[in-house]
Amino acid sequence: MGERRADGSIRDLTPDEADACRDDRVPDDPQRCWRWLAGPAGDTAELRRYVGDDPDATVPAAGVDRATAGRYGVGSTFKVVVAATYLRRPGTGAEDRIPAPQQVDRPGTAPVRNAGRGACAGTGDDGRISLRTALAVSCNTAFAALAAELGWPAIRDTAVDLGFGTPTRAADWRSGPDFGAASLVPDDDASGLANLALGGGTVQASPLQMASVMATVAADGTASAPGIVGGARASGTSGPSVATEPERRRVLTPEQAGELRRALGATVESGTASRLRLPAALRDRPAGERAWVKTGTHELFPPGTDPPREVFARQVAWITGFVQTGGGPVAFAVALETRDEAAGAARARAITEALLDAVVEGRR
């Protein structure tokens, strides 16, 4: 847990402060727990800056737990779940070449196309692309076609294993806070399989859930029930210790998780996160081992729709992933409501860069 300072920097909270934030025992100083909020409660100027100082836009509510309870469309970050579903099949790997047509047509839904409406970069003359490249460039048609091959039940079951719930089945961690309640996938694909596979429709998640998905990949395929690390201390020591071990379950074999890491490693090298500035300590590592990242954008309104003037957010920009630090892997997720897609992506990168700088420096 971290405190955001007035200058935008981040520092770790002490164990006592973490306990206080977790238990809501800091009414006199809400900025201590600002990471849970859109801005300090009552700081109208800061909230107005969030909406670009637009006098007509409705500012977001302060004091809302967006990190664990925020429910956002996840966009292309859900392709990680589809890729995991594929890699659960025996004999599959990151370099497998999968179909990547220029368009995917499914009954009852709009055609799926790629950005630019052409073939994805890296698609061969045979109309196929490697899973690794498809993730790196976020190839829509490749994942729509792959979802049709896998079927929604298999994708849904992988999502549930990773911590998502469904309308008829709560996230089934047996203990701890119900952090999965904000993250849902539908029971069936009635709303359109291709759209669901691309993180649209009724696929929704909290930032914590998407960070948990990436943490599972980092942990050789073992998912751990998310929780807040408080200030419990071992007897006779001054440092924090975890009071209980989190519940864990196997989602991928270590080999399958390794293939997914291999696929995700290309995104910061030549894919949609190639503009992300990494800390110097990560840039010195071999290509493919600097960071494992997936980006995404979820459109809040259909194309051609003119939202009301007072509505600020048009999209949700996502960056989720994990990095290796001196203290072990750290998974993260940034979900940013934005009015302009390009500006939102740039802002999400800036937030991610500041976060990674703090994480890598703090865990050397």
Secondary structure, 3 states (H helix, E strand, C coil): CEEECCCCCEEECCHHHHHHHHCCCCCCCHHHHHHHCCCCCCCHHHHHHHCCCCCCCCCCCCCCCHHHHCCEECHHHHHHHHHHHHHCCCCCCCCCEEECCCEECCCCCCCEECHHHCCCCCCCCCCEEEHHHHHHHCCHHHHHHHHHHHCHHHHHHHHHHCCCEECCECCCCCCCCCHHHHCECCCCCCCCHHHHHCCCCCCEECHHHHHHHHHHHHCCCEEECCCCCCCCECCCCCCECCCCCCCEEECCCHHHHHHHHHHHCCHHHHCCCCCCCCCHHHHCCCCCCCCEEEEEEEECCCCCCCCCCCCCCCEEEEEEEEEEECCEEEEEEEEEEECCHHHHHHHHHHHHHHHHHHHHHHCC
